[in-house]
């Protein structure tokens, strides 16, 4: 994660260093991931939380909660809180009212995260417009609670023209965080991605000058190269150097891979977009044993930076700050996780003095 407001406005290093363990994204219900396997029971879910806590995982993202009843979700959040995990609930098209949000906050939920892909317009299909409206109503309701809030903005060909309006809307609804994520899509070329991230960087600096300190983040490390370039072109020399140093220290010290995905039946995946490749199940082995398995050649390669990055990344001028992007996105686009990330949009120039410094694969 790249925190734009801290880097570009305060020229500061991130206040917290990576913990050395991955963030875990837990898909609670997903028929595609279940196959013919039975979902985890309530007691098994608690056992999984114990495994994560014992391994040192600090951050847990819950998705797919609509398939569980409210009491089960609240119980899981409460148990995770008791074990010291900071939990975010990510919703997709689900509207939560103030009473429900207060109940989740009481259970120990830290953050509610909603997805908004654009503005609700009469031209949209009803389902898309309803999802947008549900997300915005959830943010409005959360404004009266103690929950931290996040608006997730997936960048694709249709949403890219709405970035400024959605960013302003996030601030208007008092969201604590605006998160941009890249969606692999051929219709959105590299130059349009560059313009979108540049506009978000400009909006972040403008908001900071107006004393609106919304946290603005970019998911993953794929944007690190362009953020370095932006800082070089728009900040003074000392700040630009600090930005590059901070990105190198932050991403270079992150666990590799930085995000683990957990399926509803207990399968462990190397990260988002890896749905076709499960490492093992927590029903068979503890999470920590699966994640640190030195006998798994894929994990070993992902953890050894030079081996885990494409040639293009190793020779890139931004190799010391970029994590090589998402190996899962590369798998989806090329059927090979060690090909370049399909959403990479940096201008290709060789690194000075040879290969790039080490950085983890996502």
Secondary structure, 3 states (H helix, E strand, C coil): CEEHHHHHHCCCCCCCCCCCCCEEEEECCCHHHHCCCCCCCHHHHHHHHHHHHHHCCCEEEEECHHHCCHHHHHHHHHHHHHCCCEEEEEECCCCCCHHHHHHHHHHCCCEEEEECCCCCCCCCCHHHHHHHHHHHHHHHHHCCCCCEEEEEEEECCCCHHHHHHHHHHHHHCCCCEEEEEECCCCCCCHHHHHHHHHHHHHHHHHHHHCCCCCEEEECCCCCHHHHHHHHHHHCCHHHHHHHHHHHHHHHHCCCCCCEEEECCCCEEECCCCCCCCEEEECCCCCHHHHHCCCCCHHHHHHHCHHHHCCHHHHCECCCCCCCCCCHHHHHHHHCCCCCCCCCCCCCCCECCCCCCCCCCCC
